[in-house]
Amino acid sequence: MWFALISGMLKLFGHPLALFSVKVELLLREAGLEYEFIEVDFLGDALQRGPLRERAPTGRVPWIEDGALCLAESNAILRYLANQHALTGLYPSDPKRRAAVDAWLDFGLVHVAFPLSQLFVQRWLSKHFSNWPLDIERCVQMEKELTRYLPRLEAHLSNHAWLAGSRRSLADLALLPLIAVAEAVGVPLEGATSSIAQAHVGMPRLANWRKRGRDVACFDAVWDKRLPGGAGRVVVPAGSDPALEPQEVLRFWFGERIRGTPPADDFATAWFGAPDPNRDAVVRDRFSAALRRAAEGGFVDWEESAPSALALVLMLDQFPRHVFREDARAFDFDAEALRVCKQALARGFDRELDWLERAFLYLPLMHSEDPENQERSLKLFDQLRSEALAAFRFLRQAREHRDWIGRFGRFPQRNQALGRASTPAEKVFLEHGIPGAA
Ligand SMILES: N[C@@H](CCC(=O)N[C@@H](CS)C(=O)NCC(=O)O)C(=O)O
């Protein structure tokens, strides 16, 4: 009491959406410590200007003030609080056990928390606060870092219940809020939809550890509820890329054509001709930022009408094939394209489009390696051809694609890009068949 009167209550300077300050909050709640929370608008310019700038020891949140002590760096804060309040269950005094906690705290901060928080800023916060520019190169770098180190955590958790042994420790509290946003930033732990998950066929132990971590009494209150839809199921606000309109995508793809007519020759060449590095570069320059956003659900409002749903399908199904030619990432967006396509069909949007637009709306089905989707594709293109003779070319392609899946169960044309070994029969087909792109 005497101490509290002299020093005042512990102050935490942070932000409800700053991952590094959330981990401190988690410990304060877990330990039942009283504190005053002072929100620092780190997304604005509070750390560059204004009265708090001088007070922030490192120019970043979080920091705490405890009497005369002013301390930054989230891990240092966790250790200080654990020492100060004798939280030996979370931070053991035995040197060896403590070292294990320290090791995971450090590893977690450098190799996991840093890249994940960067992705969180880039892919999640930047959607809500448009003054944070999206830096795609940086995202790729951060994903690489995670691809290298998350599997280490996954492997470690295969024979440990918690990071530093059989009990939950500071290390778990430090990493839980970070791993909680994995899906929200495009790093799925379950299911293989991103390059990271594909490389490691999901990370079930990490996912399980996170589930158990959510049972930490205060976890939901502190963190989960702050993310729309709960962590991992973020609902991205509509229209997050105001610069791009569906019409721009449609004009780029179809030109100024009169509805119902066949495409001009140069467009047919662009769609069906040999790969053209110049066109790839144009698509990359104009649309790769939008593509990222589309993959993250940044254009959900485009799903609501026939023309904009078509624009979204073009973006997800066609653009990656230009931007990532000969690369596994060319197919990363297929599942999302297929979802948007099927939803548009369920809503009858194809009936509002002309034959050529419909053909492109149906294409994700043709690009699917699932035989059922192939059958559906064939039916739709057959129907389309019966309504517009000019759609014959698409019907022929639909037949070819269905046959390839019937024969091989997959598109051998993709094997190399996807790092799949070709079977002898596929090798013969690739060498002697006349495979088009799939
Ligand atoms: N290593 C520091 C990192 C803190 C940090 O990166 N904080 C972010 C918010 S999560 C920040 O203050 N960003 C402000 C900026 O980048 O200007 C820690 O663990 O506390």
The ligand as an SDF file (V2000), in Angstrom:
LIG
                    3D

 20 19  0  0  0  0  0  0  0  0999 V2000
   10.9930   -5.2100  -29.7330 N   0  0  0  0  0  0  0  0  0  0  0  0
    9.8870   -4.3780  -29.3230 C   0  0  0  0  0  0  0  0  0  0  0  0
    8.9920   -4.1620  -30.5330 C   0  0  0  0  0  0  0  0  0  0  0  0
    7.8990   -3.1610  -30.2740 C   0  0  0  0  0  0  0  0  0  0  0  0
    7.1550   -2.7870  -31.5280 C   0  0  0  0  0  0  0  0  0  0  0  0
    7.5420   -3.1480  -32.6310 O   0  0  0  0  0  0  0  0  0  0  0  0
    6.0860   -2.0370  -31.3530 N   0  0  0  0  0  0  0  0  0  0  0  0
    5.2990   -1.5590  -32.4830 C   0  0  0  0  0  0  0  0  0  0  0  0
    3.8180   -1.8260  -32.2190 C   0  0  0  0  0  0  0  0  0  0  0  0
    3.4510   -3.5700  -32.1070 S   0  0  0  0  0  0  0  0  0  0  0  0
    5.4480   -0.0470  -32.5900 C   0  0  0  0  0  0  0  0  0  0  0  0
    5.5420    0.6280  -31.6100 O   0  0  0  0  0  0  0  0  0  0  0  0
    5.4600    0.4630  -33.8120 N   0  0  0  0  0  0  0  0  0  0  0  0
    5.5370    1.8780  -34.0150 C   0  0  0  0  0  0  0  0  0  0  0  0
    6.2620    2.2370  -35.2570 C   0  0  0  0  0  0  0  0  0  0  0  0
    6.6950    1.3380  -35.9750 O   0  0  0  0  0  0  0  0  0  0  0  0
    6.3770    3.4390  -35.5000 O   0  0  0  0  0  0  0  0  0  0  0  0
    9.1220   -5.0450  -28.2010 C   0  0  0  0  0  0  0  0  0  0  0  0
    9.2130   -6.2870  -28.0860 O   0  0  0  0  0  0  0  0  0  0  0  0
    8.4760   -4.3670  -27.4160 O   0  0  0  0  0  0  0  0  0  0  0  0
  1  2  1  0
  2  3  1  0
  2 18  1  0
  3  4  1  0
  4  5  1  0
  5  6  2  0
  5  7  1  0
  7  8  1  0
  8  9  1  0
  8 11  1  0
  9 10  1  0
 11 12  2  0
 11 13  1  0
 13 14  1  0
 14 15  1  0
 15 16  2  0
 15 17  1  0
 18 19  2  0
 18 20  1  0
M  END
$$$$
